């Protein structure tokens, strides 16, 4: 088990660094500047992700009376914003991809500094029946090193060596995806009995509801058109697993149940966020498909007048119908032809 934890911690570090490096390779200074320039959008997104959603996770955990391991995992997830999959949800829902990707990396960068104090404050204030010792300074340094440095390197490459950045991005994204799957499998295998115990409990429902409510909060606390608002909702609904995993490695290594609960809550959260984005995508495709038909109908008013004349002819069958038709200026020969 110790060997598994060592390997899992090493792969977790690679996953976090590769994810943020890939995000830096993909980001552009102009897109980041655009998000920073939209002060109301940025402030609302920070409030939603750094204040409202962590409190929401605390509230759900307390309301459901989750056991300590599941409660800790839920708070870790709720307090860690800027999950990379949030940017992918922007593509799934056909939203504002540029703004979504820029906001995701900004939230992850801010989260490098705010994650540890937020978790420590909530776990200290909450009565979870067990003593939690969290080294905030060490966790901030670890998360900042694993997230901010790779992101800055990737962003500099994109800025000053764009062909190299574009060539490296697919490989970095592949490393991120593969290592995440390895970490997820290790979490499930290393704590499979704890994961099994969660079935039938409220922990999975708590993770699902956290993602759904976070989607709603992120959408409501946003500005701009609907596509941008729902994009912010998708970014808010997917939390960042990297800092949560780092926290478990530093502070909860002796509690494997927390690791299993984290894996289960992550999966249940995706099960809540992905269908919402898929539904939005279907509605937008249907709206786009209906738009050409509507514009085509407005470009052919003559046919509409012809049908109206036919309708008058059809219903004007009573006495004096000919005089009514003449009074309306109806061309009877055209309508009956």
N, C-alpha and C positions, 0 to 999 in steps of 0.2 A: 504494500500500500504506500510506503514511503517513496519507493521508486516511482510509482505511478504519479504521486503528487509532485515529485521533482520534475518529471517529464512534462506533466500537465502545466506546471508553472512556467517552464521554459517555452513550451509551445504557445502559452497564453501571451508571454512577452512578445514573441514573434508576431502573433496575430494582431496585437494592439499596434505595434510599430508598423507592420505592413499595411494595416488598414489606414492609418493616418498618413503614411507615405503615399499611398495610392490616392488619398483624398487631396493631398497637396499637388500631386502630378495632374490631377483633373481640374483643380480650382484655377481661377484666373483673378488677377488683381482687380480688374474692372468689375467682375461680378461681386467680389467681396466689398469693393468700394461702394457698389450700388446698394448693397444691403446696409452697410454702415450709414450711407447717406439718408436712407429712409428711417429716420429716427423713431417715429411712432411704431413702425413694424418691428424694429429691433427691440425696443423697450417692451412692447407687448409680448414678443416671443421670449425674452429673458424672464419676464414675470411669470408667464405660463409654465415654462420649463424648469425654472430654478426655484420657484416659490409654490405655485398652485399645485403642480403635479406631485412634487414630494409630499406636500401636505395631504393630497388626495390618497397617495399610497399609504401614508400613516393612518388616515381615517378609515380606509377600507380594511386594513389589517386589524385595527382595533374593533371595528364594527363586527367583523367575522370572528373575532377571538382566535386568530391564527396562533398556532404554537410558535415558540420562539424562533426556531430555524426558518420557518416559512415567513414569519413576520420580518426577520432580518433580511432575508432574500428580497422580499417585496420592497422594503425601504431602500435597499441598495439599488434595485432597478429603477425605482421611481426617482431617485436622486441623481441618476446618471443620464444626462441628456446628450443628444447628438449621435444617436445610433446610425451607422452607415446605411443600413437598410432603409432608413427614412428617405434618403435621397432616391433610392430605387422605387419607392412607392410613388414618388412624383411622376416617374415614367409610367408606372402601371396605371395610374389614374388619369394620365394625359394632362397633367397639371403644369405648373410653372417650374420646369426642370432646373433652369439656371438659378432662380431664387431658392429653390429647395436645396440644391447642392451647396450653394454658398451658405445658407443658414445652418445646414447640418454641420459643416466644418467649423463655423463660428461657435455654435453651441457646444460642440465637442471641445473646442479650445478653452472656452470659458469654464466648462465643466471640469477641466483638468485642475482648476484652482478652487472651485466651489464644492466639488463632490464630497471631499473628506469632511469639511466643516458642517455641511448639511446633514450627512449621515450621522456624524457624532452628536449633533444637536438633537436630532429626532430620537436616536436610540437612548440618549441620556434622559430626555424628557419622558419617553414612553416607559411604561411599566411592563416589561416583557418577562419578568420572572427570572432573569439571569443577568449576571454582571457582564458588561461589554467593555473591553479595554481596547480603544482604537487610537493608535499613534497617528494623530492628524498630520503632523509635520512630515513623517516618513511617507505617509500615503500621498500627500500632495506632491512631494518630490518624485516619488515613483511614477505616478500618473502623468505628471507634467513632463518628465523625461521621456516616457514611452509615447506620449501623444504629441506634445508641442514640437519637440526636436525633429522627429521624422516629418511632421507636417511642414515645418519651416523649410527643411531641405527639399522636399518635393515641390513646394511653392516657388522656391528660388530656381529650381531646375525648369519649371514651367515658364518662369518669367524670362530667364536668360538663355535657356537651351531647350526651346520648345520641341524641336524634332526629337531630341533625346527623351524628353518627358513623355511624349506621345508614344514613343517606341517602348518605353519601360512600363507604362501604365497597365497594359494587359497582364504582364507578368506579375506586377505587384498586386493587382486585383485578384489574380488567380491564387497567389500565396495567401492572401487574406481570406479568401473563400475556403480554401483547403484547410488552413489551420483552424478556422472557426469550426468546421465540421469535425476536425480531430478533437478540439476542445470540448465540443458538445457531446461527442461520443464518449470521451473520457469522463465527463461529468456524469453522464447517464450510467456508464458501466461501473465507475468507482463508487457510486451511491445508488445503485439500482434498487436496493431494498428500501431506501428512503423514498425514492421516486414512486415505487409501487404503493407505499403507505399513503402517498398523497392522493391517490385515486379514491374517490368517494369523499374526500375532504373538501374544504372550501378554498384551498390554496390555488387550485387551477382556475376556479371561478374568479378569485381575486385578481389573478394575473390577466384574465380575459377582460374583466370590467375595467381594470386600470388602463389597458390599451384603448378600449372604446371611449372611456371618459376623457382620456388624454387627447384623443383625436378630436373630440368635441371642444375641449378647452383650447387646443391649438388653433382650431378653426374660428372660434368665437373671438379669441384674443389675437386678431390679425387685421390687417388693412388691405385694401385693394380689391380687385375683382374676385369672383367666386373661385376661379381656378387657383389663384395665389393663396386664398384663405384655406382652401381644403389641402393645398400642398403643405402649408404650415401645420395643419392638423396631422397629416401623415408623418411629418418629421417629428412632431411631438409624441406621437403614439409609439414610436419605436425607440426604445431606450438603448443606451450604449453599454454593451456587456463588458467592455474592456476594463473600465475602472472598477466595476463590481467584482470581476474576477481577481483583479489586483488586490482589492480589499480583503477578499476571502483568503488569498495566499498570505497576506501579511497578518491579519487579525483573527481569522476564523479557520485556520488550517486544522485545528483540533476538533472541528465540528463538521464532519462530512455531510451531515444532514442539510446544512446551509447550501452546500454545493449542489446537491440533488434538487433542493427546492428552487434554486436559481435556474437550473436547466428547465424544470417543469414550467416555471412562471414565464420564462423567455418564450417557450414554445406556445403556451396558451395566449400570450400577448400577440404573437404573430397571427394566431388563429383569429384574433379579434380585429386586427388592423388590416390584414390583407383582403378579406371580403369587402370591407368598406371601400377600399381603393378600386377593387374590381368592379363593384357596382357603379361607382362614379365614372369609370371608364366606359362602361356599357351605355350609360345615359348620355355621355358626351358623344359617343359614336353615333347613337341614335339621333341626337340633335343635329350633328353635322350631316347625317344622311338626309334628314328632313329639310335642311336649309335649301339645297338646290331645287327641290320640288316646290317649295314656297315661292322662291324667286321666279321659277318658271311660270307659276300660276299668275303672278303679278305682271308678267311680261305679255300675257295673252288676254287682255280684257275683252277683246271682241267676242271670244267664244262664250264668255260669261254673259254678255248681253244677249247673245243668240239663245242661250239656254233660258234666260229670263223671259224672252219673247215666247219661247215654246211653252214655258210654264203658264204664262198668261193665256195662251191659246187653249191649253188643256183644261184650265179651270173655268174659263169664260164660256160656259155652255148654256147658261140660262137665257131667258128672254132679254133681248137688248144687248147681247154679248158683242155683237158686231159693232154697235155704237160705242160700247165701252172700250173695245180694242182700238177703234178709230180715235177715241178721245185720248187714249194713252199713247197714240202714235205708233202702234204696233204694226210691223210689217208682217202680215199674215202669210203671205206667200213664202217668205223666207223661213218662218218658223215651222211651217208644215212640210217643207221640202226635205 
